[in-house]
Amino acid sequence: MAKILVVDDDPTILELIKVTLKVKGHTVYTANEARLGLNIMLKEQPDIAIIDYLMPDRDGLSLLKDIRSIPEFKNTPVIMLTASGIPDVVSKAIQYGVTDFVVKPFKVLNLIKRVEQNLS
């Protein structure tokens, strides 16, 4: 099974994703802010990351840009959670190398399916 990092400032969403992924047998690391997420990324080397776009310390685009600037994470799948499909955010995320998007609100099982598709 995979090692997965989830970065979201909403504790309910964080816990829901974490519990569902653990039930599927994955190892899950969580962070409630971008800075902590990047530290966990460096330490744990997850197979995939799920990051929220809107967070209080930094937005998901800057976290994505930081992740992609690290050579060992150039090809690590990154799914961005976003409350809207704002064209500017989408185009910048694509420019920075996002793998996939999931728009909030989402069905957690659909997110898990997207995670597993991006791991294959």
N, C-alpha and C positions, 0 to 999 in steps of 0.2 A: 504494500500500500504506500501511498504518497505522504510526503511531508508538505503541509500546506500552511501558509501564513495568511491570516485575515487581519486587515487593518481597517477599523471603523470606530468612530467616536460614539456611536449609539450602542450602549451596553446590551440592549435587547436583541438587536440585529447580530451583534458579535456572538452572543451566547447561542442564539438560534442556529447560526451557521456552524459554530463550533460543535455543538451537540450532534447536529445532523451528520456532519462529516466524520465525527468520531464513531457514530453508530455504523457508518460505512467502512470502518476500519482504518481510517487515516489518522496520522499524527497531526495535531493542529496546534499552531502557535498563534496567539492573539496579541494585538496591540491596539490601544485606544487613541493613539496619535502617531503621526507620520514619523517623527524622529525615533520613537521606540520601535516602530515597524522596520525601519532601515537597520537599526542595531540588531534586531532579531534576524533579519534577512542575512546580514553578514555572519552572524554567529551560527545559525542553524542550517543555512543553505537549503531552503525549501525547494520543492520540485515545482511549485506554482504559488502565486500570490494573488490574493483578492484584496483590492484596495478601494476605499471609498474616495469619491471625488472631494466632497466637502468635509473638512476636518478643521478644528480650531487652531492648531499650530501651523499647519501648512496644507496646501491643497494636494489632491492626489496626482495632479500633473507634475508638480515639483518632485514628489516622491517617485513617480514613474521615471522622470528624467534622471534622478539620482540612481535608481536601480539600473537603468540601461547604461549608465556611465561606468559601471563596474564590469570589467570583461567577463567574469564568470557568470553574470546574469544577463548577458546579451540575448540569449535564447530562452530564458526562463519565461514560461507563460505568465502573463499578468492580466487579470480580469479586473476591469474598473466598474465599481458600483456608482451609479449616478442617479440623481433624482430627476434629471431631465436629459434630453438628447440635444442640448444646446450645440448648434453647429460649430461654434468656435472651440468649445471644449472637445468635441468629437474630433475635429480636424487636428488639433494640437496633440491629443492623445495618440492618434494614428501616427502623426509625425514623430512622436517620442517612442513609438514601438509598442503600444498596447496590443494585446492579443485578442481581446474580446470585451464587450460591454454587457452589463446587465442593468436595466433601468428599474429603479425603485418606484413603486412597490413591486416586489417580485415574489414568486412562489419559490420557496426554498428548494423544493425538489427539482424545479427547472434550473436553478443555480447549480445544484449538485451535478445535474446532467451535463451542463456546460463545462464544469470543472473536469469531469471525467473525460469529456470529448477533447479538451485541451491537453490532457495528460497523455492521450494516445498518440 
